[in-house]
Amino acid sequence: MNATEKLDKLRKEALLGGGEDRIAKQHKGGKLTARERIHFLVDEGSFNEIGAFVSHRSTDFGMDEQKFPGDGVVTGYGTVNGRLVYIFSQDFTVFGGSLSETHAEKIVKIMDHAMKNGAPVIGLNDSGGARIQEGVVSLGGYADIFYRNTRASGVIPQISAIMGPCAGGAVYSPAITDFILMVQNRSYMFVTGPNVVKTVTHEEVSSEDLGGASAHATKSGVTHFSCQNEIDCIQHIKKLLSYMPQNCEEQAPTLPYSTEPDETRTELDNIIPANPNQPYDIREVINGTIDKDSFLEVHKDYAENIVVGFARLGGRSIGIVANQPAYLAGVLDNNSSNKGARFVRFCDCFNIPLLVFVDVPGFLPGTDQEWHGIIKNGAKLLYAFSEATVPRISVITRKAYGGAYDVMNSKHIGSDLNFAWPMAEIAVMGAKGAAEIIFKREITSAKDPEAKLQEKVNEYTEMFANPYKAAERGYIDEVIKPHETRQKLLAGFKMLENKVDNMPRKKHGNIPL
């Protein structure tokens, strides 16, 4: 066998991973192989593999007799829609995708390349965890990855797709990355599995219920996207990448856009109900304002009282944070505060302007909220907006009450432009509650307390339940009609595109975690 033939033989072995039988088993389980996932992700012919012939160094427990080229992970670089990305794709057909010393070294190598060259890292996770035959060196391999995840945070985008199992210490790498995607009924994440849970707490629970895509999309908020299948997951990754820059020094791609002769959107005039207590779907406002069909919602099924996601306005990528009156009246609570803060900080890391739609009656009251830390969690959202230096614009569509008015990107915490619709109510609290406090003595001493209360409610409403007091103070830059919103935002973000706002010199802030 000459040198060329030997190379061809090794390449063929590497392509087979754990062998044809294990590939067939992978397909039978409804899963793609590591290489098939990469094939569907990158532009055709663009993938260049690194470390195809790497094999483990372990000799214990007969491991020296079981060696596979690549050692359970395919690593390299390619392009997605013409833009450079670095990829690692774990191969479950080789030792269950378990992480060894060399497996980790391959991942670390492409992460180092990504940092040096300023491009996103995409991890396609499908692993049984640490390779127990290697002991502490596999644990050290995980720590090497975690360390680089942390160093890369805010420098380059990091995306984790969970295509199969991801358990134990392995979960902490995805947890540090910017976005996690999971596949329904195929992937799961947990620190301790069902058997350990049963032993320790005597709870009977399946892998799916404990850490499946649905559980993490709705209950824990660990995953940002719950995808129907692997192809759907890969398409989500591609779409997600299109809204973000390559690194923190660059701007997100801008799509060609020609300003229309008339940017008014008359459908916005008919969304807000006449009854201020009647709900509506804030997505109607979002979709009526942004470029058509450009909204990619993040964390859709988690903390539904706030809506976050990416969109385009005039072809430019923006991040949207919006209270959702259709769910819990749009109040802020523990989960929605965390969800909003995390998204705001991502956008600020990567120079993506923020558009905030405000319709918030306040923070959710109750012992559950207080005991689970609404003070510190609400402060996270406040902190995130306050430290953000990207262009920021708010539109108050209806209610902006109490401390939640301050938190939701108010002028006082650094918002650049603040608009309000004519029906906006900007006050310390709702008219009825305010009247009951301010005019308590008059109401209780009146011959007809109910009539007096209504009189005072009307008085307070006339005085404060509007945007004009705030506009007089300059807290609102302009009161606009709903149909004018898009054109005002286009002009506003255009004006702010060269904004420079430097934070005070410091190592880093201490966000209330």
Secondary structure, 3 states (H helix, E strand, C coil): CCHHHHHHHHHHHHHHCCCHHHHHHHHHCCCCCHHHHHHHHCCCCCCEEECCCCCCCCCHHHHHHCCCCCCCEEEEEEEECCEEEEEEEECCCCHHHCECHHHHHHHHHHHHHHHHHCCCEEEEECCCCECHHHCHHHHHHHHHHHHHHHHHCCCCCEEEEECCEEEHHHHHHHHHCCEEEEECCCCEEECCCHHHHHHHHCCCCCHHHHHEHHHHHHHHCCCCEEECCHHHHHHHHHHHHHCCCCCCCCCCCCCCCCCCCCCCCHHHHHCCCCCCCCCCCHHHHHHHHCCCCCCEEECCCCCCCEEEEEEEECCEEEEEEEECCCCHHHCECHHHHHHHHHHHHHHHHCCCCEEEEEEECCECCCHHHHHCCHHHHHHHHHHHHHHCCCCEEEEEEEEEEHHHHHHCCCHHHCCCEEEECCCCEEECCCHHHHHHHHCHHHHHHCCCHHHHHHHHHHHHHHHHCCCHHHHHHCCCCEECCHHHHHHHHHHHHHHCCCCCCCCCCCCCCCCCC
